[in-house]
Amino acid sequence: MSETRVLLVRHGETAWNVEGRIQGHVDTALNALGQAQARALGERLLHDKFDAVYSSDLQRAYETARSAVLDGGGTVIPEPRLRERHLGVLQGLTGPEAMAMQPGAWNTFKSRDPAAVLAGGESLDEFFRRAVEVVEELVHRHAGTQLLLVTHGGVLDAIYRHATGMPLARARDFPVYNASVNVLCHEDNGWRIEKWGDISHLPQELAMDDS
């Protein structure tokens, strides 16, 4: 199989990112800064050619994808399996609210135990398998081309771990910036990370942390 190049992009900022509120499958929109990040992303990718562009169907990702390819006239294909992890009873809560209102679920979430069941949502292992399955499927469908996948921080986390062999239980030590460009290459012998956490296209006032 020839090399397949994947640009994996996290959506722009939302109001809930700013508030530290757990989003999961809640369909939040980009805030003004997130919209500006998405436009800057579009300028960065203007001259890139993609065999296909897929996005999570949640609007914060889909809006980012549309801005990223709009000037190039590209079509965005919604793919629900690129959604963030479903975080069940924690969705809509901040960390302090979750500790007070859903301490059991919060402890499960923070434990990073892959098999632990999260009330109303996906276990870490279930989510990881979903994210890896859809990305592997799309890579094989478009083998030998370049793809753009616009998704969420949790999916970036899962694919980084899949590509590097990093255990799910280990705390994250790499960034998942809003509107970042993360480049991976896939060949017969597996995955290689070419570039990670690239926000060089974002002016300083648009470059936020990785919350």
N, C-alpha and C positions, 0 to 999 in steps of 0.2 A: 504494500500500500504506500502511495506517495504521501508526503507530509500534508497535514491539514492544519491550518492556522486558525486559532480561535481568539477573538477579542472579546473578553468577558468584562462587562461594564456594570457597575452598580448605579442604581437610580440616583437622581439628584436629591437634594435635601427636602425634607418635609417639616411641617410645624412640630410633628411628634418626635422627629429626630432632635430638634432643639430642646423639647421638653423632657427628653429621656423617656418617652412613653413607648411601651412595647407594641409594635405594629402587627407582626405576624401576617395573617390574612385580612386584617382590616384594610379597607380600600382607601387609603389616604392619598391626598393630592400633593403635588409639589408646591412648596411655598415660593415666594418671589426669588429668593436666592437659588433655590433648586431649579427654577425655570432658567435663570441666567447661567447656571452650571450646564444645563442641557444644551443651551445655545452655544456655549463655548465648546462643548463636546462636539457639536455638529460642525463647527469650524475646523476642529482638529481632524475630523474624519472625512472632510469634504472630498478629498481626492483618493480615498481608499475605495477599493472595489470589493464588494461582498457577493458571494454566491447566494446568500440568503441572510435575512435579518430576523431573528426571533426575539420575542420579549415575553416576560411574565405578563399575564393579562391584568394585573393590578395597575391602576392608573398611574401611580408614581413611576413605575418602570416603563409602562407603555408610552406615557408622555415624554419621558426621557428618550426613548427609542425613536419616536416620531421626530423630535427635534434633531436627533443625531443624523437622520437620513433624509430629512425633508428637502434640503437644497439639492441633494443628489437624486431626488425623485424615486427613492427606494420604497419598497413595500415592507411593512412590518407584519410578521405573522405572530399572532398571540398564541402562547403556549402555557397553559395553566400549570404544568409541571415545573415551570421555572419560578413559581411563587416562593416566597419566604416560607420558613418553617411555620406550621400552624402551632401557635403557642397557647391554645386553649383558654383556660380561665385567666391567664395572665394578660391577655390582649386588652389593650386600652389602659393598662396600669403603668405607673412609674415604678422604679425599683422599690422605693420606700413604701408606696401603696401596696405593692405585691407582698412585701415582707409582713405588712400589717394585716392584709385582707386574705391572702392566699399563701400562708407560710409553707405549707406542705409542697405546693406546686413550685413555689419559688426555690425551695431547697432542692427539689428534683432538678430544676432548670440549672441552678448554679453548680450542682454536683458533677455535671458533664458525664454522668453514667449513661452510656449509650443505650442500654436496655430499659432504663427506668421509664415507666409510663407517666406521661404528663397529662393531667386531668383535662379532658376535652380537646387535646391536641396530639401531635406526633411525638413519639420518642425520638431522641437524637439519631438513633440507628435507622429508624423508618425514614426520617427526613434525609439523611445522608444517602441512603439507597435510592430514594426518589431522584435527588439532584444528580447523582452520578449516572443513573440509568438514562435520564433524558439527555444529558450532555453527550454521553457515549453514543446514544442512538443518533443524535443529530450529526455528530462527527462522522459516523459511518455512512449516513445518508448523503453527506456532502464531501465525501473523501477527496482529498487532493485540492481543496479549494480554501477560501478564507471566509469565515463566518463571523457575524456579530451577534452576541447574545447579551441582552440587557435584562438584568435580574436584581437580586437583593444581596445584602451582606452575608446572610447565612449560606446562600448558594456559593458565593465566592469562597467562604470559609471551607465548605465541603469539597469543592473542586481543588483548592490548594492542598488540602490534606490528601485527597485521592492521588494527586500528581506527585506528591513528595513522600507519601507513606507515613505522614504524621498521624499519630493516634488521635481518635476522637476525644478521648478523655484528657488529653493534654491541653492546658490553657493556650489560647491563641497568642502568638508572638509576632504576628505580621499584620499590616494594616488592611482595612477594607473601606477606603475613603469613598464618600459620595462622588459620583461622576468620574471615578477613576477608570483608567484603561489598564487592563491586565491581559497580557498576551501569553498564550500557551500554544505549543506545537504538539501534534500527535502523529506518531509514526508507528510502525509495526512493533517496535520495542517499548512502546508506552508514551508517557507524557514528559514534556520538558517545559519548564517555565522560562520564557524569554524575557519577560518584563513584568514587574508586579507593582501595584500601587502608584502608577504614573498619573500625576495630576499637574504635569508641567504645562498643560493647556489651560489651566485655570489661573486667572490673575490672583494675586495674593488675597484680595478681598473676597474671592469666591472659594478659596481653598480652606475647608473646615477640617476638624478632626474626624476620626473614624467612628463616631458614636452611632 
